[in-house]
Amino acid sequence: MMTPALTDMTILLSTLNARYMHTAFGLRYLYANLGALQSEAEIVEFTIQERPLNIAENLLSFNPQIIGFSVYIWNVREITDTVALIKQIAPDVTIVLGGPEVSHAPDLPEVCEQADYVISGQGEQSFHDLCKQLLAGTPPKQKLIEGQPMKLDELVLPYRFYDDEDIRNRLIYVEASRGCPFKCEFCLSALDKTATPFPLEAFLQEMDQLWQRGVRNFKFIDRTFNLKVSTSIRILEFFLDRMSDDLYLHFELVPDNLPEKLKETLKRFPPHSLQFEIGIQTFDPEIQTLISRRQNNDKTRDNIRWLREHTGAHLHTDLIFGLPGDTLENFADSFDQLVALNPHEIQLGILKRLRGAPLNRHNQNYDLRFNPQAPYNILSTSDIDFMQMQRVNRFARFWDMIGNSGRFINTLPLILGEEPFNRFMQLSDKLFDLAGQSYKINLRRLFEMIYVVMTEELGIAPERVKAQLKLDYARANIKGVPDYENLPSLTKKSKAGVANKRQMQHG
C-alpha cells in the first residue's frame, strides 16, 4: 500500500501518520466500504516526518482523479502544505477531506478552503456516495457534506486490509464498539449519544483471522472497553484461549468499573500480556463536575491498586494539565495521589483545544488561551499564567525522560520522596537551568545533571545518590562511567545554562 504507483488509480485514500509504526484505521474502513469502486482505489500512507513535496509527487504519480485525506490534530499542518502543492501542480484533482479536525463547521482549519469537499463525521457511506457522483459527472453542489453513519452490522469490517507489512511492523488497531456514553467535555467522544457494540461473533471471527495471520499485538481503540463487562469477559476469554508468549493486548479502561467477575478473568493473564490505558485526568471533584466527568475517585484508586497488586498488566495512566479551574496546587495533588498508586506510567498531557469539543464553552469564563497553531495546546488560563504553563510543559518532558522511560527505577523514588510533584518540579527547573533546554539531552549527561541537582538542590547525601544512579546506569548499558566527583557545581552550571538559553533566544 505504500509503494510507488505501478498503475493509475482513480481514487487515493491517504493520510500522514505520526510515526511509521502507526496505521490509518479509518482509511481501511473507507476502503472496505467502497463496494465496486474498490478496484479503482488504493491506500497510500505517509508520516509527518516526510516532506510535503515528496508526498505530493508520490500521490500524483498514481494519476488520481480523487484524493481523500484523513485530517487530525497531529497532521493538519503537513496536510495543509501537501494539499496546497497538489492544487498548484494538478488543480483538476479533486481533494476530499475527512476526519475529526474538519468535522465541526464553522470551526474549520485553513486547509478546508483549498479542498473541493469536506465530509464531517463518519464517512464510510458518504465518501463512497461522493466518489460515485464525481465519477458519474454529477458532483454535488454543496462543499460541506454531513457524514451519514451506517449501522455497525452493515459496515464491511476492514481487518483483511491490513497487509503483511502492517502485521510484521506496525500497530494493528481494532474496535469492538464505537462511541462513548460519558460526556467529559475535553473529549470529542462527549458528542456521542452512547457506545454501540459491533456484532460480537462477527468481530471475534475477524480477530481469529488476524491471529491466524500472525498478529500478536492488538490495540483496542474502544473508549470504554469494560463498559459492558459480559462482552469484555467474552473477548478476554477469546484471547486466553489463544495465549502465547508474544500476545499483547491494549485496552482503555473505565477506571471505576472493575467488578469481581472481570477481576477473576484478568488474574488469569500472564505478566506482560496486558496494557491498560486509564484516563484519570484529574482527581479534583470540582473540576470533574465542571467538565461533566463522572468518576468515582475512591473506586478508581482502589481499582488501580488492585490491578497493580494482583495482575501483571502494564498500567498507563493519564493526567491533563490546564483544565478550567486547574491550578498548580490542585494538579500537584492529583499527581501526588497518582504517584502513590504506583502505575507504570503517568502520561502528563497538556490540554489541547479540539474543534467541536464541549470544553470550548469555558474559554471565556476561564480565559483559556490556546496556541493558534496545531496542536492547539493551552498557553494560559485565568489561574495559570504562561510562565507556569511552560514550567509544567518542561516538567512533562523531563518526566517522560526520567519517570516514564524505565531508566531510573532505582533513582526515581529517592527523587520523589514524600512530596513527588514539588520535588520533581525542583528537579525539572534545575535541569532546565543546567541544560538550557528540555530535549536532545545525551543520556550520560542526564545522569550527571541529575546527580548534581539531587545532591545540591534536593539535599540528598552524595553516597545515596551515587548508589542508586550506579544501579540505573548499569541497566542503561552506557559506555564509560560518570565522574561524579569532578562535576562542576550547580551554580557554575546554572550560569552556563542561562548563557545557553540567551544564545538560543538571540542566535
PLY file of the C-alpha trace (Angstrom):
ply
format ascii 1.0
element vertex 507
property float x
property float y
property float z
element edge 506
property int vertex1
property int vertex2
end_header
0.00 0.00 0.00
2.99 2.33 0.23
4.94 1.51 -2.94
5.22 3.97 -5.86
2.44 3.71 -8.43
2.64 0.87 -10.94
-0.77 1.57 -12.47
-3.12 4.53 -12.50
-5.60 4.68 -9.62
-8.79 6.73 -9.77
-9.20 7.14 -6.01
-6.45 7.52 -3.42
-7.03 7.32 0.32
-4.22 8.99 2.19
-3.07 10.44 5.49
0.09 11.28 7.39
0.60 9.10 10.47
2.55 10.38 13.46
5.05 7.51 13.07
5.64 4.67 10.64
4.53 2.10 13.22
1.01 3.58 13.22
-1.65 2.53 10.72
-4.57 4.55 9.39
-7.51 2.54 10.70
-10.09 4.96 9.32
-8.75 4.72 5.77
-9.14 0.96 5.86
-12.80 1.39 6.82
-13.33 3.74 3.86
-11.56 1.33 1.51
-13.50 -1.69 2.82
-16.82 0.08 2.14
-16.13 1.39 -1.38
-18.00 -1.51 -2.95
-17.45 -1.76 -6.71
-15.12 1.27 -6.61
-12.57 -0.62 -4.51
-10.75 -1.94 -7.59
-10.05 1.66 -8.61
-8.77 2.74 -5.19
-5.54 2.50 -3.21
-4.43 3.36 0.33
-1.21 5.38 0.41
0.13 6.31 3.86
2.94 8.63 4.90
4.35 10.06 8.12
4.51 13.67 9.29
8.30 13.47 9.05
8.17 13.27 5.23
8.43 16.35 3.00
5.11 17.58 1.55
6.77 17.96 -1.88
7.74 14.28 -1.88
4.28 13.29 -0.67
2.66 15.27 -3.48
4.97 13.65 -6.03
4.16 10.16 -4.78
0.40 10.76 -4.82
0.35 12.38 -8.25
2.39 9.52 -9.71
-0.83 7.46 -9.48
-2.58 9.93 -11.83
-5.60 10.04 -9.48
-8.88 11.83 -10.07
-9.80 11.92 -6.36
-7.59 12.10 -3.27
-9.21 11.71 0.14
-7.19 12.89 3.14
-7.90 11.96 6.75
-7.11 15.03 8.85
-6.23 15.00 12.55
-4.80 17.46 15.03
-1.33 15.93 14.62
-1.15 16.13 10.81
-3.24 19.17 9.81
-0.22 21.42 9.20
1.53 18.91 6.94
-1.67 18.06 5.04
-2.34 21.77 4.54
1.07 22.13 2.85
0.57 18.98 0.79
-2.88 20.00 -0.46
-1.59 23.45 -1.40
1.14 21.84 -3.53
-1.26 19.43 -5.23
-3.66 22.25 -6.09
-0.78 24.20 -7.64
0.54 21.25 -9.65
-2.69 19.46 -10.56
-5.71 21.69 -9.85
-8.11 19.28 -11.56
-7.52 16.58 -8.94
-10.48 16.59 -6.55
-9.45 16.88 -2.91
-11.82 15.43 -0.29
-11.12 15.93 3.42
-12.50 13.99 6.36
-11.58 13.28 9.97
-12.14 14.98 13.34
-10.12 18.10 12.52
-12.51 19.07 9.69
-15.81 17.81 11.12
-17.04 20.81 13.10
-18.16 23.65 10.84
-17.89 26.57 11.04
-14.81 25.92 13.18
-12.67 24.66 10.30
-8.93 24.84 9.60
-7.38 26.68 6.66
-6.93 23.51 4.60
-10.72 23.32 4.08
-10.56 26.46 1.93
-8.28 24.65 -0.54
-10.27 21.42 -0.63
-13.12 20.66 -3.01
-15.24 18.73 -0.48
-15.27 18.21 3.28
-17.10 15.28 4.90
-17.91 15.62 8.59
-18.27 12.72 10.99
-18.42 9.10 9.88
-17.56 8.80 6.22
-17.85 5.18 5.10
-21.16 5.67 3.29
-20.77 9.33 2.38
-17.30 9.00 0.83
-18.49 6.09 -1.31
-21.53 8.07 -2.47
-19.46 11.19 -3.21
-16.97 9.25 -5.32
-19.81 7.70 -7.34
-21.27 11.14 -8.01
-17.92 12.62 -9.00
-17.04 9.77 -11.35
-20.51 9.91 -12.90
-20.02 13.60 -13.69
-22.76 14.74 -11.29
-20.83 16.41 -8.47
-22.85 17.73 -5.52
-23.25 21.49 -5.31
-22.51 21.75 -1.59
-18.89 21.64 -0.43
-19.64 20.60 3.16
-21.19 17.13 3.38
-22.58 15.76 6.62
-21.46 12.16 7.01
-24.23 9.59 7.19
-23.41 6.95 9.81
-24.03 3.32 8.91
-25.39 0.70 11.26
-22.46 -1.28 12.62
-23.89 -4.60 11.42
-23.98 -3.16 7.88
-20.37 -1.98 7.81
-17.82 -4.07 5.93
-15.10 -4.66 8.52
-11.62 -3.56 7.44
-9.32 -6.11 9.06
-8.38 -8.07 5.96
-6.91 -4.87 4.53
-4.04 -4.90 6.99
-1.32 -6.25 4.72
1.66 -8.43 5.63
3.92 -5.40 6.13
1.42 -3.98 8.62
1.32 -7.24 10.54
5.11 -7.51 10.67
6.00 -3.96 11.61
3.03 -1.81 12.59
0.32 -1.45 15.22
-2.90 -3.27 14.47
-5.89 -1.24 15.67
-9.21 -2.97 16.35
-12.53 -1.89 17.87
-15.31 -3.93 19.45
-17.54 -0.88 19.88
-17.93 2.72 18.78
-18.87 5.76 20.80
-18.89 6.62 24.48
-21.74 7.19 26.95
-19.73 9.65 29.04
-19.73 13.42 28.48
-16.20 14.52 29.50
-16.04 17.90 27.81
-12.36 17.85 26.80
-13.03 14.83 24.55
-14.83 14.63 21.19
-16.47 11.42 22.38
-18.64 13.68 24.54
-20.60 14.31 21.33
-21.56 10.63 21.06
-25.01 9.59 22.26
-23.85 6.24 23.59
-21.47 3.35 22.97
-22.64 0.83 20.36
-21.08 -2.65 20.07
-20.23 -4.43 16.84
-21.90 -7.85 16.48
-19.64 -9.85 18.79
-19.31 -13.17 16.97
-18.53 -11.50 13.63
-15.93 -9.33 15.39
-14.29 -12.36 17.04
-14.16 -14.17 13.70
-12.19 -11.22 12.31
-9.87 -11.31 15.35
-9.30 -15.02 14.78
-8.35 -14.33 11.15
-5.84 -11.70 12.30
-4.45 -14.07 14.90
-4.05 -16.84 12.31
-2.18 -14.37 10.07
0.33 -13.77 12.85
-0.99 -10.68 14.64
0.07 -10.81 18.29
-0.27 -7.15 19.26
-3.90 -5.94 19.32
-4.58 -2.30 20.20
-8.25 -1.83 21.05
-9.38 1.75 20.49
-12.73 1.37 22.27
-13.22 4.35 24.56
-14.86 2.18 27.22
-13.73 -1.42 26.80
-15.06 -2.54 30.20
-18.41 -0.74 29.96
-20.35 -3.96 29.34
-18.50 -6.47 31.45
-20.00 -9.63 29.92
-18.70 -8.57 26.49
-15.29 -7.66 27.95
-15.00 -11.10 29.54
-16.02 -12.85 26.30
-13.29 -11.01 24.39
-10.69 -11.69 27.08
-11.64 -15.39 27.13
-11.19 -15.47 23.35
-7.59 -14.32 23.74
-6.90 -16.51 26.76
-7.74 -19.49 24.52
-5.02 -18.29 22.12
-2.47 -17.16 24.69
1.19 -17.23 23.68
4.39 -15.68 24.99
4.20 -12.83 22.47
0.49 -11.96 22.69
-0.06 -8.36 23.85
-3.41 -6.63 24.28
-4.04 -2.92 24.85
-7.36 -1.72 26.28
-8.71 1.60 27.55
-10.48 1.03 30.87
-13.19 2.95 32.65
-11.24 3.37 35.91
-14.09 2.94 38.40
-15.75 -0.14 36.85
-13.94 -3.33 37.80
-16.40 -5.91 39.16
-15.27 -9.24 40.62
-16.07 -11.32 37.51
-13.78 -9.12 35.44
-11.06 -9.21 38.09
-11.10 -13.01 38.11
-10.60 -13.07 34.34
-7.80 -10.52 34.41
-5.88 -12.52 37.02
-5.61 -15.41 34.55
-3.44 -13.43 32.11
0.32 -13.94 32.40
2.58 -10.96 33.19
3.36 -8.54 30.34
0.42 -9.63 28.17
-1.95 -6.75 29.02
-1.69 -2.97 28.91
-4.43 -0.79 30.34
-4.75 2.87 29.45
-6.54 4.51 32.36
-7.64 8.12 31.97
-7.68 9.84 35.35
-7.24 13.41 34.02
-7.88 14.93 37.47
-8.84 13.82 40.97
-10.33 17.24 41.73
-14.11 16.73 42.22
-14.95 20.38 41.46
-13.16 20.26 38.11
-14.75 16.87 37.36
-18.19 18.40 37.90
-17.32 21.47 35.85
-16.28 19.39 32.81
-19.11 16.84 33.20
-16.79 13.98 34.09
-18.35 11.19 36.15
-15.67 9.37 38.10
-15.80 7.70 41.49
-12.36 8.62 42.81
-12.39 6.13 45.67
-13.24 3.21 43.36
-10.68 4.46 40.83
-7.90 4.46 43.42
-8.92 1.05 44.74
-9.02 -0.44 41.24
-5.60 0.87 40.25
-4.13 -0.54 43.47
-5.80 -3.87 42.78
-4.55 -4.04 39.21
-1.01 -3.19 40.33
-1.02 -5.79 43.10
-2.95 -8.67 41.53
-2.19 -8.59 37.79
0.89 -8.36 35.62
-0.73 -5.70 33.44
1.18 -2.58 32.43
-0.73 0.44 33.73
-0.54 3.59 31.59
-2.39 6.41 33.36
-3.22 9.91 32.11
-3.47 13.35 33.72
-4.37 16.60 31.93
-2.98 19.97 32.99
-4.77 23.22 32.12
-8.41 22.21 32.55
-10.76 25.05 33.53
-10.37 25.63 37.26
-6.98 23.92 37.32
-4.18 25.42 39.41
-0.62 24.29 40.01
-1.64 23.24 43.52
-4.60 21.04 42.64
-2.74 19.48 39.72
0.10 18.70 42.13
-2.42 16.99 44.41
-3.72 14.81 41.54
-0.15 13.94 40.54
0.83 13.01 44.11
-2.26 10.83 44.50
-1.47 9.02 41.27
2.21 8.52 42.13
1.10 6.90 45.40
-0.86 4.31 43.38
2.38 3.29 41.60
1.27 2.88 37.97
3.99 2.03 35.46
3.46 5.26 33.50
1.89 8.63 34.19
1.32 10.48 30.93
1.15 14.20 31.63
-0.94 15.74 28.88
-1.27 19.47 28.31
-4.85 20.47 27.46
-5.47 20.99 23.74
-8.35 22.73 22.02
-10.26 20.16 20.00
-12.61 21.59 17.39
-16.16 20.78 18.41
-15.35 19.70 21.96
-17.89 20.97 24.55
-15.00 22.26 26.70
-14.83 25.30 24.42
-17.86 26.72 26.25
-15.48 27.55 29.13
-12.99 29.53 27.02
-14.27 32.96 28.00
-15.14 32.35 31.66
-11.75 30.80 32.42
-9.76 32.84 29.89
-8.49 29.70 28.16
-5.90 30.82 25.62
-4.70 28.26 23.12
-1.90 28.15 20.60
-3.44 29.23 17.26
-1.30 26.61 15.51
-1.82 22.84 15.79
-1.78 21.03 18.15
-3.60 23.99 19.79
-2.05 23.46 23.23
-3.19 25.64 26.13
-0.93 28.66 26.74
-2.56 30.22 29.79
-5.77 30.36 31.81
-7.25 32.70 34.40
-5.47 30.59 37.07
-2.26 29.60 35.28
-0.02 32.15 33.59
2.14 31.41 30.56
5.37 31.03 32.57
3.77 28.45 34.86
2.42 26.62 31.83
5.92 26.46 30.35
7.28 25.07 33.61
4.73 22.26 33.53
5.49 21.58 29.85
9.14 21.08 30.81
8.09 19.03 33.83
6.16 16.71 31.48
9.12 16.29 29.12
11.57 15.56 31.94
9.04 13.19 33.49
8.97 11.24 30.23
12.78 11.03 30.25
13.06 10.04 33.90
9.72 8.83 35.27
8.23 7.02 32.26
11.34 5.80 30.49
12.06 2.97 32.93
15.72 4.03 33.05
15.62 5.43 36.59
13.60 2.89 38.55
16.11 2.90 41.42
16.77 6.65 41.49
13.21 7.93 41.00
11.86 7.07 44.49
14.81 8.95 46.00
13.97 11.99 43.87
10.25 11.98 44.70
10.41 11.43 48.45
7.19 12.36 50.26
6.35 15.35 48.03
6.57 13.93 44.50
5.28 16.90 42.50
7.18 19.61 44.36
10.45 17.69 44.37
10.22 16.72 40.71
9.39 20.33 39.84
12.57 21.38 41.65
14.49 18.81 39.64
12.85 19.91 36.38
13.55 23.61 36.96
17.20 23.00 37.76
17.73 20.55 34.90
16.43 23.23 32.56
18.78 25.77 34.14
21.71 23.41 33.58
20.90 22.27 30.06
19.16 25.36 28.70
16.63 23.04 27.03
14.46 20.03 27.76
15.15 17.95 24.69
18.06 16.27 22.88
19.93 15.65 26.12
22.61 12.95 25.98
21.75 10.13 28.40
25.12 10.16 30.16
24.82 13.94 30.51
21.36 13.46 32.01
22.76 11.12 34.66
25.41 13.68 35.55
22.94 16.56 35.81
20.54 14.51 37.93
23.39 13.78 40.36
24.24 17.47 40.69
20.62 18.54 41.26
19.86 15.72 43.71
22.90 16.46 45.84
22.97 20.27 45.67
19.31 21.23 45.26
17.39 18.36 46.87
20.00 17.91 49.60
20.38 14.14 49.31
23.64 12.60 50.53
26.03 12.00 47.60
26.71 8.38 48.53
22.97 7.54 48.49
22.56 9.22 45.11
25.58 7.51 43.57
24.43 4.10 44.80
21.04 4.38 43.07
22.39 6.04 39.93
25.00 3.30 39.62
22.27 0.66 39.51
20.33 2.55 36.84
23.45 3.39 34.86
24.37 -0.29 34.65
20.87 -1.11 33.39
21.12 1.62 30.73
24.19 -0.05 29.23
26.02 3.23 28.55
29.73 3.18 27.82
32.01 4.93 30.30
31.43 5.90 33.91
30.34 9.38 35.02
32.96 11.22 37.05
30.59 12.43 39.74
33.44 13.64 41.97
34.66 16.25 39.49
31.43 17.69 38.12
31.10 21.49 38.28
28.79 22.84 40.94
25.16 23.71 40.29
25.91 27.45 40.47
28.52 27.31 37.71
26.38 25.10 35.53
23.34 27.34 36.02
25.30 30.25 34.65
26.24 28.16 31.63
22.58 27.15 31.17
21.42 30.76 31.31
24.04 31.72 28.74
22.92 28.83 26.56
19.27 29.95 26.77
20.23 33.54 25.89
22.18 32.27 22.89
19.12 30.28 21.78
16.92 33.37 22.12
19.22 35.72 20.21
21.07 33.33 17.90
0 1
1 2
2 3
3 4
4 5
5 6
6 7
7 8
8 9
9 10
10 11
11 12
12 13
13 14
14 15
15 16
16 17
17 18
18 19
19 20
20 21
21 22
22 23
23 24
24 25
25 26
26 27
27 28
28 29
29 30
30 31
31 32
32 33
33 34
34 35
35 36
36 37
37 38
38 39
39 40
40 41
41 42
42 43
43 44
44 45
45 46
46 47
47 48
48 49
49 50
50 51
51 52
52 53
53 54
54 55
55 56
56 57
57 58
58 59
59 60
60 61
61 62
62 63
63 64
64 65
65 66
66 67
67 68
68 69
69 70
70 71
71 72
72 73
73 74
74 75
75 76
76 77
77 78
78 79
79 80
80 81
81 82
82 83
83 84
84 85
85 86
86 87
87 88
88 89
89 90
90 91
91 92
92 93
93 94
94 95
95 96
96 97
97 98
98 99
99 100
100 101
101 102
102 103
103 104
104 105
105 106
106 107
107 108
108 109
109 110
110 111
111 112
112 113
113 114
114 115
115 116
116 117
117 118
118 119
119 120
120 121
121 122
122 123
123 124
124 125
125 126
126 127
127 128
128 129
129 130
130 131
131 132
132 133
133 134
134 135
135 136
136 137
137 138
138 139
139 140
140 141
141 142
142 143
143 144
144 145
145 146
146 147
147 148
148 149
149 150
150 151
151 152
152 153
153 154
154 155
155 156
156 157
157 158
158 159
159 160
160 161
161 162
162 163
163 164
164 165
165 166
166 167
167 168
168 169
169 170
170 171
171 172
172 173
173 174
174 175
175 176
176 177
177 178
178 179
179 180
180 181
181 182
182 183
183 184
184 185
185 186
186 187
187 188
188 189
189 190
190 191
191 192
192 193
193 194
194 195
195 196
196 197
197 198
198 199
199 200
200 201
201 202
202 203
203 204
204 205
205 206
206 207
207 208
208 209
209 210
210 211
211 212
212 213
213 214
214 215
215 216
216 217
217 218
218 219
219 220
220 221
221 222
222 223
223 224
224 225
225 226
226 227
227 228
228 229
229 230
230 231
231 232
232 233
233 234
234 235
235 236
236 237
237 238
238 239
239 240
240 241
241 242
242 243
243 244
244 245
245 246
246 247
247 248
248 249
249 250
250 251
251 252
252 253
253 254
254 255
255 256
256 257
257 258
258 259
259 260
260 261
261 262
262 263
263 264
264 265
265 266
266 267
267 268
268 269
269 270
270 271
271 272
272 273
273 274
274 275
275 276
276 277
277 278
278 279
279 280
280 281
281 282
282 283
283 284
284 285
285 286
286 287
287 288
288 289
289 290
290 291
291 292
292 293
293 294
294 295
295 296
296 297
297 298
298 299
299 300
300 301
301 302
302 303
303 304
304 305
305 306
306 307
307 308
308 309
309 310
310 311
311 312
312 313
313 314
314 315
315 316
316 317
317 318
318 319
319 320
320 321
321 322
322 323
323 324
324 325
325 326
326 327
327 328
328 329
329 330
330 331
331 332
332 333
333 334
334 335
335 336
336 337
337 338
338 339
339 340
340 341
341 342
342 343
343 344
344 345
345 346
346 347
347 348
348 349
349 350
350 351
351 352
352 353
353 354
354 355
355 356
356 357
357 358
358 359
359 360
360 361
361 362
362 363
363 364
364 365
365 366
366 367
367 368
368 369
369 370
370 371
371 372
372 373
373 374
374 375
375 376
376 377
377 378
378 379
379 380
380 381
381 382
382 383
383 384
384 385
385 386
386 387
387 388
388 389
389 390
390 391
391 392
392 393
393 394
394 395
395 396
396 397
397 398
398 399
399 400
400 401
401 402
402 403
403 404
404 405
405 406
406 407
407 408
408 409
409 410
410 411
411 412
412 413
413 414
414 415
415 416
416 417
417 418
418 419
419 420
420 421
421 422
422 423
423 424
424 425
425 426
426 427
427 428
428 429
429 430
430 431
431 432
432 433
433 434
434 435
435 436
436 437
437 438
438 439
439 440
440 441
441 442
442 443
443 444
444 445
445 446
446 447
447 448
448 449
449 450
450 451
451 452
452 453
453 454
454 455
455 456
456 457
457 458
458 459
459 460
460 461
461 462
462 463
463 464
464 465
465 466
466 467
467 468
468 469
469 470
470 471
471 472
472 473
473 474
474 475
475 476
476 477
477 478
478 479
479 480
480 481
481 482
482 483
483 484
484 485
485 486
486 487
487 488
488 489
489 490
490 491
491 492
492 493
493 494
494 495
495 496
496 497
497 498
498 499
499 500
500 501
501 502
502 503
503 504
504 505
505 506
